[in-house]
Amino acid sequence: ALFPSQDADLSSLGLAKTNLVGPTTNPGFANELISKDPSIKLTWTTCPRGRSGISPACNIGSTTTATKADSSTYCTSLNTLNGTGFAGITNWRIPTFAEMIRIINVTSSPRLES
């Protein structure tokens, strides 16, 4: 382990850091950016809630915060967007803690990977 017994040692928790693939799009959804975690087969929306844009990615709007209830409602809206779901995906949900921790970039300024 690179950081034994420290918070950055995700491997000791069985939470090895992921290498996200993206931003990318699914065929037929050129304006809906997603990022994929091939190791555990999860797909994430690339842009934070409240932001959108393709080139450069996520350059429109501003990031918003939300409660768990707000986030659940947001996932429901992603599932029904355009009748086919955001990026053609209809099983969006709130990630588990273990899933979320995999995409946190642990630096002096922790942030979610994009």
N, C-alpha and C positions, 0 to 999 in steps of 0.2 A: 504494500500500500504506500502511496506517495505521502499521505498525511495520517500516519497511524494514530488512532484514538482521537482524531480531530473531526470537526464537522464536515470538512471537505473530503473525508474518507468515505465516500458513498459505497465503495465496494464492501466494506465491513457490514453494511446494512443490506446488502444484496441489491443495491440501487446504482449500479455502474452507470456512469455518465453516457448519454446517448450521442450519436452523431446524426443530427437532424438532416434530412434531405429536403432541400427547397430553399427559397420558395419555388413552388411549381403550381401547375394547374391540372385539373382533370379534363379530358377531352370534352368539348362542348361548354366549358365553364371558364373561358379565358380571362374573365375579370374577377375570379374568386380564388385568391391565393391560399394555398395550403402548404404545410410542411409535414414530412413524414418521418416517423421513427421506425425504421425497418426492423430493428432488433426485437421490438415488442408489438409491432404491427399496429401502431396508433397513428392517427392523423390529427394534426392540430390546425386551427385557423392560424395563418401566418401573422396577420395584423391583429394587434390588441383591440379589444372592444372599443368601439368609437372611432377607429381609424380604418381607412381603406386606401386604395390606389395601387396601381401596377408598376409604373415607371416614373420615379423610383418607388419601390414597394412601401406601402403604408404611409404615404406622404399627405393624405387628405384627412382632415378632422383632428380630433384630439382624444387621447386615451381617457377612458372613464373608469371609475371604480364601481364595484357593485357588491351587494350582499349575496349570500348564498341563494336566497329566494330569487333575487334579480337575475343571477346567473342561470338558475334553472329555467326561468322564463326566456332568457336569451337563447339557451340551447333549444328550447321548443321552437322559437322563431327561426333558428338556423335549420331545424329539421323540416320546416314547412315552407321555407323561402322558395318562391317561384314555383311551388307545387312539386319540386324535385329535390329540395334540400340544398343547402349551401354546398357548392362544388359537386352537386349530385349525391351528397351523402345525407342520409336521413336518420342516423343514430348518434347525433352529437349529444354529449353529456358532460357533466362536470368531472374533471379528472380526479382520481384518488390522490392522496398525498404522495404515495410512492411514485405515481406517474408524473406528477408535477415536479417533484424534486429532481427528476432525471434531466429536465431542461433548464434548470437554474444554473447560470454561469457564476460560480463562486469565485469572486475577485474582491478587490477592495471596494468595488461598487457592485454588489450582487444585482443581477438582472436576469430576465428570462432570455434564453437563446432565441434568435429570430431566424 
